[in-house]
């Protein structure tokens, strides 16, 4: 019998096989070592290719052997990373929208808000240049959160300056209180 001969010859491989009472193979597990992708999105594309390959093999297999599946810890981590990054971008976009709306309510001048937001974005671009190019950080969810916080702290004083420009403080008039 081929299975028994294989199990005798390949002892390490036979440890991942499950047999029933009659000695027939019921299930097995295979461990493959592959080189990681260049980034999380590449790893997810590789995962999709593996799943498509296994689905095609399951479609060609007998019904009793058509339940193969693949999993990988790196795939789980890559999917979590991609989801965290995309949800952080959504939060960042909503934060920018809230900041712009608050600025419009505070200054009542869209031109000033556009200038203020542009100045703050340029400041964030400079900080991103240092973080990503000089310090060689990778852009992840935490870096994006830090940039959002930096942006909000940068823009608040600019809104005050913009409001003072739009609505200059009234000069104090000293009025006499009564007849002299």
Backbone bond lengths (Angstrom), bond angles and torsions (degrees), N, CA, C in turn:
res aa  C-N    CA-C-N  psi(-1)  N-CA   C-N-CA  omega(-1)  CA-C   N-CA-C  phi
1 X - - - 1.453 - - 1.528 108.26 -
2 X 1.333 116.39 132.15 1.462 121.56 -176.16 1.517 113.27 -63.58
3 X 1.314 117.09 -40.14 1.455 121.13 -177.37 1.524 110.99 -63.15
4 X 1.310 116.77 -45.61 1.470 119.90 -179.36 1.514 110.86 -65.50
5 X 1.324 116.86 -40.36 1.466 120.05 177.86 1.537 110.91 -64.51
6 X 1.353 117.05 -42.17 1.459 120.94 178.05 1.529 110.55 -61.43
7 X 1.338 116.98 -42.84 1.457 120.50 -178.78 1.523 111.74 -66.42
8 X 1.324 117.67 -31.94 1.465 120.89 177.33 1.520 111.26 -74.13
9 X 1.329 116.59 -36.66 1.462 120.74 -178.60 1.528 112.76 -79.71
10 X 1.297 117.05 -34.74 1.474 122.60 -175.94 1.532 109.54 -116.53
11 X 1.290 116.46 75.94 1.467 120.98 -175.84 1.529 111.31 -63.01
12 X 1.320 117.94 -40.51 1.468 120.82 -179.26 1.528 110.95 -64.26
13 X 1.324 117.05 -39.11 1.465 120.50 -179.85 1.514 111.42 -72.38
14 X 1.317 117.78 -31.39 1.461 120.48 -177.16 1.527 112.31 -71.78
15 X 1.332 118.18 -15.00 1.467 119.71 178.71 1.525 111.55 -70.38
16 X 1.320 118.40 -18.21 1.457 121.98 178.96 1.517 112.95 -98.36
17 X 1.342 117.48 17.10 1.470 120.86 -178.84 1.522 109.93 -110.85
18 X 1.314 115.40 142.31 1.456 121.65 176.64 1.525 108.72 -115.73
19 X 1.313 115.42 126.88 1.457 121.92 -177.22 1.526 109.47 -115.13
20 X 1.329 115.36 153.40 1.464 118.42 174.96 1.530 109.61 -88.42
21 X 1.348 117.79 -171.97 1.457 122.08 -176.63 1.524 112.91 -62.98
22 X 1.319 116.56 -28.47 1.467 120.87 -178.34 1.521 112.44 -86.57
23 X 1.337 117.33 -1.94 1.457 120.53 -179.16 1.519 113.89 86.32
24 X 1.333 116.62 12.09 1.467 120.75 177.97 1.531 108.94 -86.31
25 X 1.309 115.11 143.98 1.463 121.18 -179.80 1.524 109.65 -70.44
26 X 1.344 116.45 125.88 1.460 121.47 178.13 1.527 111.64 -105.55
27 X 1.331 116.85 -35.98 1.462 120.64 -178.79 1.522 108.70 -159.87
28 X 1.307 115.45 159.93 1.453 121.28 176.21 1.514 109.64 -150.66
29 X 1.291 115.79 159.82 1.459 119.77 175.37 1.522 107.93 -127.30
30 X 1.310 113.62 143.32 1.460 120.32 179.53 1.521 107.94 -121.40
31 X 1.289 116.54 139.28 1.451 121.71 177.34 1.515 107.85 -117.11
32 X 1.317 114.84 121.07 1.457 120.68 -179.50 1.519 109.09 -115.01
33 X 1.292 115.63 142.05 1.462 120.30 175.44 1.521 107.11 -107.94
34 X 1.321 115.20 120.22 1.460 120.31 -179.85 1.517 108.19 -124.94
35 X 1.314 115.19 156.53 1.464 118.36 178.08 1.520 108.87 -76.15
36 X 1.328 117.30 139.33 1.460 119.89 -178.37 1.516 111.50 -69.14
37 X 1.328 114.74 155.97 1.460 120.37 176.97 1.520 110.49 -73.02
38 X 1.300 115.38 171.87 1.458 119.96 -177.47 1.521 112.30 -72.07
39 X 1.324 117.37 -31.37 1.452 120.97 177.91 1.524 109.39 -149.85
40 X 1.327 116.07 178.91 1.464 120.93 -175.43 1.523 111.68 -63.49
41 X 1.313 117.43 -39.63 1.473 119.20 -179.65 1.532 111.48 -66.48
42 X 1.329 117.07 -36.46 1.466 120.56 176.57 1.527 110.15 -65.48
43 X 1.314 116.75 -39.32 1.462 119.89 177.92 1.523 110.96 -63.54
44 X 1.321 117.37 -37.64 1.467 119.97 178.34 1.524 111.46 -70.37
45 X 1.328 117.76 -33.43 1.470 119.98 174.63 1.531 110.24 -66.50
46 X 1.335 116.30 -40.40 1.467 119.89 176.13 1.524 110.98 -63.34
47 X 1.325 116.89 -39.99 1.467 120.82 177.18 1.519 110.89 -60.16
48 X 1.329 116.19 -44.68 1.465 119.82 179.96 1.527 111.07 -63.24
49 X 1.334 116.81 -37.03 1.467 120.09 177.10 1.531 110.75 -65.44
50 X 1.332 117.03 -42.03 1.462 120.39 177.20 1.516 110.83 -62.28
51 X 1.313 117.15 -44.83 1.463 120.47 -178.89 1.519 111.42 -64.61
52 X 1.323 117.30 -37.73 1.465 120.01 177.36 1.528 110.24 -66.14
53 X 1.325 116.92 -40.52 1.464 121.09 178.57 1.530 110.65 -62.76
54 X 1.327 116.24 -45.62 1.468 119.85 -179.35 1.519 110.54 -67.29
55 X 1.320 117.76 -37.55 1.467 120.71 177.62 1.523 110.48 -62.73
56 X 1.338 117.24 -39.32 1.466 119.30 178.63 1.530 110.59 -67.50
57 X 1.339 117.50 -37.76 1.472 120.41 177.25 1.524 111.10 -68.99
58 X 1.322 117.22 -37.60 1.461 120.17 176.61 1.527 111.04 -64.82
59 X 1.329 116.20 -36.27 1.469 119.49 179.16 1.525 110.85 -67.03
60 X 1.336 117.69 -32.99 1.463 121.29 179.94 1.524 113.23 -83.52
61 X 1.326 117.52 -16.03 1.469 121.26 -174.39 1.520 111.23 -82.34
62 X 1.320 114.60 163.30 1.464 120.37 174.09 1.525 108.42 -65.38
63 X 1.327 115.27 158.63 1.470 118.60 -175.87 1.523 112.06 -61.64
64 X 1.308 118.47 -28.19 1.467 119.81 -179.70 1.528 112.30 -79.24
65 X 1.321 117.16 -12.82 1.463 120.35 -178.64 1.527 111.83 -122.17
66 X 1.317 116.65 24.39 1.467 119.23 -174.48 1.525 112.84 -106.79
67 X 1.307 116.31 31.05 1.459 118.62 -178.30 1.530 112.05 -118.74
68 X 1.296 117.16 30.48 1.464 120.84 179.56 1.526 109.58 -72.80
69 X 1.316 116.41 149.21 1.454 122.07 178.11 1.520 108.53 -152.48
70 X 1.315 115.14 161.75 1.465 120.15 -179.37 1.514 109.15 -129.41
71 X 1.301 114.96 144.86 1.461 120.66 176.15 1.520 108.28 -145.63
72 X 1.311 114.50 159.76 1.463 119.59 -177.86 1.519 108.17 -158.01
73 X 1.310 116.93 135.80 1.461 121.05 179.12 1.531 110.90 -61.76
74 X 1.318 116.70 -37.95 1.470 120.26 179.85 1.527 111.00 -63.76
75 X 1.330 117.83 -34.12 1.462 120.45 177.62 1.518 110.98 -65.39
76 X 1.316 116.14 -41.17 1.464 120.66 179.25 1.525 109.56 -63.49
77 X 1.323 116.27 -45.59 1.469 120.07 179.85 1.526 111.41 -65.36
78 X 1.330 117.70 -39.24 1.465 120.83 179.38 1.529 110.70 -66.09
79 X 1.325 117.02 -41.21 1.457 119.98 179.30 1.526 110.74 -65.94
80 X 1.327 117.04 -40.64 1.458 120.11 177.78 1.530 110.67 -64.05
81 X 1.331 117.02 -39.76 1.462 121.19 179.59 1.529 110.80 -64.32
82 X 1.332 116.64 -46.70 1.467 120.55 -178.91 1.528 110.30 -63.62
83 X 1.324 117.63 -41.97 1.465 120.49 178.94 1.524 111.29 -66.21
84 X 1.328 117.05 -40.96 1.466 120.21 178.76 1.527 110.55 -63.87
85 X 1.317 116.37 -42.22 1.463 119.68 -179.29 1.528 111.09 -66.82
86 X 1.330 117.52 -42.89 1.465 118.92 -179.11 1.526 111.27 -68.12
87 X 1.333 118.43 -38.65 1.461 119.16 178.13 1.529 110.98 -69.47
88 X 1.330 117.10 -31.12 1.466 119.79 176.28 1.518 110.52 -67.34
89 X 1.333 117.99 -37.44 1.463 120.65 175.93 1.524 110.55 -63.03
90 X 1.331 116.95 -38.62 1.468 120.01 178.23 1.528 109.90 -63.96
91 X 1.329 116.57 -45.43 1.467 120.16 178.90 1.523 110.43 -62.78
92 X 1.323 117.33 -40.10 1.460 120.83 178.34 1.530 110.49 -62.55
93 X 1.318 116.91 -44.21 1.467 120.43 177.74 1.520 112.20 -62.09
94 X 1.322 116.62 -42.95 1.465 119.71 177.37 1.523 111.49 -65.35
95 X 1.332 116.47 -36.02 1.468 119.98 176.67 1.522 110.74 -63.81
96 X 1.329 116.95 -43.48 1.466 120.22 177.85 1.521 111.22 -61.67
97 X 1.318 116.54 -40.86 1.461 120.52 178.61 1.531 110.49 -64.59
98 X 1.330 116.81 -43.73 1.466 120.20 178.86 1.523 111.06 -64.50
99 X 1.333 116.38 -39.42 1.466 120.14 178.83 1.527 110.23 -63.78
100 X 1.332 117.04 -43.27 1.463 120.01 179.84 1.537 111.10 -65.08
101 X 1.334 116.97 -41.71 1.471 119.99 178.75 1.525 111.12 -64.86
102 X 1.337 116.39 -42.46 1.469 119.70 178.25 1.521 110.34 -63.84
103 X 1.315 117.08 -38.70 1.461 120.44 178.29 1.516 112.04 -65.19
104 X 1.333 116.24 -39.84 1.469 119.26 177.10 1.515 111.18 -63.80
105 X 1.306 117.27 -40.92 1.463 120.04 178.17 1.526 111.41 -67.98
106 X 1.307 116.23 -33.80 1.461 120.15 -176.48 1.526 112.27 -76.67
107 X 1.339 116.35 -42.73 1.469 118.82 -176.22 1.524 113.91 -103.02
108 X 1.302 117.47 -23.84 1.475 122.99 -177.43 1.526 112.01 60.19
109 X 1.342 116.53 33.24 1.462 120.45 179.92 1.527 108.55 -144.85
110 X 1.323 116.57 110.01 1.466 121.33 -176.60 1.523 112.01 -67.94
111 X 1.326 117.03 -32.85 1.472 119.85 -179.38 1.529 110.85 -65.71
112 X 1.313 116.38 -43.03 1.470 120.57 178.03 1.528 109.51 -64.31
113 X 1.324 117.56 -42.09 1.470 121.21 179.95 1.518 109.93 -62.05
114 X 1.321 117.12 -42.81 1.471 119.85 178.80 1.529 110.64 -61.29
115 X 1.328 116.74 -43.39 1.473 120.04 178.48 1.524 111.48 -64.57
116 X 1.321 117.03 -43.50 1.458 121.66 -178.44 1.526 110.49 -64.64
117 X 1.325 116.48 -45.69 1.466 119.94 179.47 1.528 110.02 -64.17
118 X 1.321 117.93 -39.02 1.463 121.14 177.96 1.529 111.13 -62.47
119 X 1.310 117.10 -43.33 1.466 120.72 178.23 1.525 110.34 -62.15
120 X 1.320 117.09 -44.05 1.463 120.83 -179.34 1.532 111.11 -66.78
121 X 1.320 117.42 -38.08 1.470 120.55 178.39 1.527 109.95 -65.36
122 X 1.337 117.44 -41.63 1.465 120.52 177.61 1.531 110.24 -61.54
123 X 1.328 117.53 -41.20 1.467 120.61 177.09 1.522 110.75 -62.19
124 X 1.321 116.90 -40.92 1.471 120.70 178.41 1.523 111.54 -67.22
125 X 1.318 117.19 -35.22 1.464 120.20 177.53 1.525 110.06 -63.55
126 X 1.333 116.72 -42.02 1.469 119.80 177.06 1.523 111.23 -62.33
127 X 1.321 116.87 -43.55 1.465 120.06 178.63 1.532 110.12 -64.32
128 X 1.326 116.91 -41.04 1.484 120.52 177.26 1.518 110.73 -62.45
129 X 1.323 117.36 -39.22 1.457 119.94 177.93 1.523 110.47 -58.48
130 X 1.317 116.88 -46.53 1.464 119.71 179.75 1.523 111.10 -66.10
131 X 1.339 117.05 -43.08 1.467 119.96 -178.27 1.526 111.87 -65.34
132 X 1.322 116.66 -47.38 1.458 120.55 -170.90 1.522 113.10 -88.42
133 X 1.329 117.69 -37.54 1.467 120.44 -175.68 1.529 112.91 -93.74
134 X 1.298 116.84 -47.86 1.466 120.22 -176.72 1.531 110.80 -78.51
135 X 1.348 116.61 -51.66 1.464 120.35 -176.80 1.527 113.17 -84.97
136 X 1.343 117.67 -7.43 1.469 123.86 176.33 1.531 113.34 61.46
137 X 1.328 117.66 35.34 1.455 120.41 174.43 1.520 107.72 -78.42
138 X 1.309 116.85 150.92 1.458 119.60 172.95 1.527 108.02 -92.67
139 X 1.309 116.22 149.12 1.464 120.45 -178.95 1.511 108.52 -79.65
140 X 1.295 115.43 111.34 1.456 121.98 178.60 1.515 110.20 -128.92
141 X 1.322 116.26 -175.99 1.463 119.32 -179.06 1.530 113.46 -59.86
142 X 1.325 117.10 -40.33 1.466 118.97 -178.38 1.524 111.51 -67.74
143 X 1.306 117.83 -38.95 1.464 120.14 178.60 1.528 110.28 -64.89
144 X 1.320 115.96 -37.95 1.460 120.11 178.71 1.530 111.19 -68.24
145 X 1.323 116.71 -38.50 1.465 120.33 176.17 1.529 109.81 -64.16
146 X 1.335 116.51 -43.52 1.471 119.63 178.26 1.524 110.80 -60.64
147 X 1.320 117.73 -40.29 1.463 120.09 179.49 1.527 111.05 -67.30
148 X 1.333 117.15 -36.67 1.467 120.07 177.90 1.528 110.49 -64.81
149 X 1.320 116.66 -43.89 1.466 120.78 178.18 1.528 109.80 -64.16
150 X 1.331 116.78 -44.27 1.466 120.34 178.26 1.527 110.33 -59.64
151 X 1.339 115.86 -42.25 1.459 120.56 -179.86 1.524 110.71 -61.89
152 X 1.322 117.11 -45.01 1.465 119.25 -178.03 1.525 111.37 -66.90
153 X 1.335 117.36 -38.01 1.463 119.26 177.92 1.523 111.68 -72.56
154 X 1.322 117.17 -28.08 1.453 120.09 178.17 1.523 111.01 -73.51
155 X 1.301 117.06 -36.52 1.461 119.78 -170.97 1.530 113.00 -81.44
156 X 1.325 118.17 -25.39 1.468 120.26 -176.63 1.527 112.57 -60.53
157 X 1.336 120.25 -48.67 1.478 117.95 176.79 1.525 112.63 -65.13
158 X 1.323 116.35 -31.57 1.468 119.06 178.81 1.525 110.96 -66.07
159 X 1.325 117.10 -34.59 1.464 119.68 176.02 1.527 110.45 -64.36
160 X 1.305 116.96 -39.50 1.473 119.36 178.53 1.522 110.46 -63.55
161 X 1.327 116.37 -43.60 1.466 119.77 178.42 1.526 109.79 -63.87
162 X 1.335 117.17 -41.92 1.460 120.69 178.58 1.515 112.44 -62.76
163 X 1.320 116.71 -40.32 1.460 119.12 179.27 1.525 110.64 -66.63
164 X 1.313 116.53 -40.17 1.466 118.98 177.80 1.531 111.14 -63.98
165 X 1.323 116.65 -30.87 1.457 120.00 177.55 1.521 110.97 -71.47
166 X 1.348 115.85 -41.82 1.462 120.04 -177.99 1.524 110.79 -74.50
167 X 1.308 117.02 -46.06 1.460 121.45 -177.83 1.526 107.55 -118.71
168 X 1.327 117.00 86.73 1.464 117.95 -179.55 1.529 109.89 -62.53
169 X 1.298 114.61 147.33 1.458 118.60 -179.76 1.530 109.44 -62.62
170 X 1.294 113.92 140.51 1.461 119.52 178.92 1.524 108.76 -67.41
171 X 1.287 114.23 136.13 1.460 117.73 176.62 1.511 108.25 -72.62
172 X 1.256 112.66 138.24 1.461 117.05 -179.75 1.522 109.70 -71.33
173 X 1.266 114.27 124.69 1.479 119.60 175.43 1.514 107.80 -98.38
174 X 1.264 115.08 128.27 1.468 118.89 177.40 1.515 106.82 -96.44
175 X 1.275 112.28 108.48 1.456 118.88 179.65 1.536 108.53 -101.05
176 X 1.293 114.62 140.56 1.485 116.00 175.69 1.520 109.70 -66.25
177 X 1.293 115.53 141.86 1.460 120.74 -177.66 1.526 113.02 -79.92
178 X 1.214 115.80 -25.74 1.465 116.82 -178.24 1.525 110.41 -168.33
179 X 1.318 115.98 -176.75 1.476 117.85 179.72 1.503 110.88 -69.02
180 X 1.301 114.71 149.77 1.460 121.47 178.84 1.460 110.92 -87.81
